[in-house]
Amino acid sequence: MTKNLKYKNKIKIYYYLKLIRETQNQIIERYHPADKMRCPMHFCTGQELMPSVLNQFLKKDDAIYSHHRSHGFYLAKGGSVKKMIAEFYGKNTGTNGGLAGSQELSDTNVNFYSGTILSGALSMAVGDAYAKIYKNKKSISVAVIGDGGMEEGIVYESLNLASKMKLPVLFICENNSYSTHTHLRERVINPKAYSKVIPFDIKCSYVNHQNPEKLYVKLDKIIKEIKKTKKPQFIEIQTYRFNGHVGPEGDDHFNYRPKNEIENWKRKDPLILYKKSLSKKLEILKILILV
């Protein structure tokens, strides 16, 4: 299935997995005791798979509208690490002049936008997709949402409009099973977010693995179809955050997540698994030289 994935794509996927993870780790390490970063942050350690693979397909004119756990998607869209960090320190050299911080991280230069108003960015992606059709552009809009955000009413208004108006939107749901500290089983009847999307006549996909190359094949097909048909599609990926809901402080002392659940997901760490996969092919030695 993945035999045609080019060597340069494999390198780039690993690069972004590593870049996003290390950026998160460094911010977490430096946040305290200096206490000079001016904003709370929602880290994405463990959830690097989707943005790292999505990076392979996005052009400059494509736009991402992300939820507030957005660092990975910002970096995957080509955002500057230096400008992002400056933003967190409240500097005027930051992406938004030091005024937005982490939760509203945006950069018009790379067509990346995020927001802390739950699910608000998803509806903005629909408007952006309409503008693309109106202006006869060939680019697409990407809307990123979490499983908790899927419980907001604005989501279904947006899905309905995107389907009815045939708009080129890729809806991505990162399902990490928790809305803050509340598990899916305590909130909804059906834990699969895509089940709520099917009635809107939107083609849906579900990913329950941590294999970058399989995801590459899936996204390649989906994005080509969106550009050809100008119709939206929805993809849900089962993922997991290794860090607390908001940090850098951890929150597992609240015992809302079983320890064996956390350890099980860490054994499926996409960064470690892909490194091992590439090592078997003796490719990792060349990659490490480049990273």
Beta strands, then each sheet from edge to edge (+ up, - down):
strand 1: 63-66
strand 2: 112-114
strand 3: 141-146
strand 4: 169-175
strand 5: 178-179
strand 6: 182-183
strand 7: 203-207
strand 8: 233-238
sheet 1: 2+ 1+ 3+ 4+ 8+ 7+
sheet 2: 5+ 6-
end
